[in-house]
Amino acid sequence: MEYRQFGQTGLTISAIGFGCWEIGGTYGRIDEDHFRRAVPQAIESGINCFDTAEAYGMGVSEEALARALGSRRSDVCLVTKFGVGYDDRTNRRDSSRARIMASIENSLRRLRTDHVEVYLVHWPDPLTPAEETMRALDDIVRQGKARFIGVSNFRLAQIEACMRLRRIDVVQYAWNMFDRRMQTEIFPYCATQQLGVMAYGSLAYGMLSGTFHSNMSFDESDWRSKSGNLGSINLFRTLFGPEHFPRNIAAVEDLRPLAAKYGKSLPQFALRWTLSNPVVGTALVGFRTPAEVTENLGAIGWEISAADMAEVDAILARHGCVTMPPGWLED
């Protein structure tokens, strides 16, 4: 396994992180028995960063991860998130002090631990002052319930506002071949401030898995099947929208020979591309089975040449893929 420094936290984390969104139940049907075998295999393979969230099934993912970790909790860097998915808020977001204090207790209970290494605000809450959120997060650190804190999906101005109140340790953003918005402002800022960076959507939510085809359909429990739900926001529209999906699939097919040049599968090549940005501390992958753990380890220990990085750009441009969607993630 390859390891990287996690900003200024002093933590050393695996370049590949284990993402637990899928086991929350919105990625189609997943066999928890397979998941429970994938977790210890990942640990034995050197993966030490596990990412979950309260909103992933409203606790389902955290509970499943705790069951799978068992006695291995002390072997991992545990990251969870709060702040979204609340039906009692008009925008379903809440980063108030009361919510934070309740959410951390609930997450610790579900995760069967007395602390997490990193506690993140999942999405910005425009109705709660940053001062209230940051003071509450600082109190959680002082109480020993989280070692480090951070944010996910915040705009640069929002991060800067938080940093004026209390240092953010870690950030989490979408980053893959098909979505490169973070390279313009967010990643340069993170490099300057030495923030720990977690990249999610490393395989473009399955687009770069090599298993999709232009006529495929998703299970009704899979968020990618709901064009009026998550698929309608800017984060996902240029991937799964009807005008974009076929051209993206065609581009993926043209990427296969490039991966084969290195003796790698398409997912291994795509994950290496994500890790090629030096600001990325860990690239999250949603493992469903032990076999997927083994497969994705093939992204470690090699590099893509500058010429082939440019060829990736040329392939996506040739197919009209939108790698810099206009606006922010949720516009």
GIVEN-V766241 format. One line per field, one symbol per residue. ss: DSSP state (@ for helix, = for strand, . for the rest). phi: phi as a letter, one per 40 degrees, with the letter a starting at -180 (. if undefined). psi: psi as a letter, one per 30 degrees, with the letter a starting at -180 (. if undefined). A space follows every 10 residues. Layout:
BEGIN
ss->???
phi->???
psi->???
END
This chain:
BEGIN
ss->..===..... .===.====. .@@@..=... .@@@@@@@@@ @@@@....== =........@ @@@@@@@@@@ @@@@@.==== ==.=...... ..=...@@@@ @@@@@@@@@@ @....===== =........@ @@@@@@@@@@ @@...===== ==...@@@@@ @@@......= ====.=..=. @@@..@@@@@ @@@..===== ...@@@@@@. .......... .=@@@....@ @@.@@@@@@@ .@@@@@@@@@ @@@@@@@@@@ @....@@@@@ @@@@@..... .====....@ @@@@@@@@@. .....@@@@@ @@@@@@@@.. .......... .
phi->.cbbccgbcg cbbccbbccb cdcchbbgcb cccccccccc ccccchcbbb bbadccgfhc cccccccccf ccdccbcbbb bahagcccbc bgbabcdccc cccccccccc cfacabcbbb ccacbccbcd dccccccccc cccgcacaba bbgccdcccc cccccacccb bbacaadcab dcccbccdcc cccfccbbbb gdbffhdccg bcacbcbbdc ccdccbccbc cccccbdccb cdcbdccccc cdcccdcccc dcgbcdcccc ccddcccccc cabcbcccad cccddccccc gabccccccc cddccccccg cccbdcgcdb c
psi->kkklkibgff kklkfkljkg eeffgghakk jfeeeffeee eeefffkgkk kalefighfe eeeeeeeeeb fgeffljkkl llglgjfgke ggkjgleeee eeeeeeeeee fhlfllekkk jekkjffkke eeeeeeeeee eefgfkella lkgkleeeee eeffekkkek lklkjlefjg fffeeeeeee eefhkkkkkl heghhfegfg fllfglllkf gkfffiffbe fflfefefef kffeeeeeee eeeffeeeef egglleeeee eeeeffjffk ekjkkjkfle eeeeeffffk gllkleefee eeeeeeeegg kjfikkaleg .
END
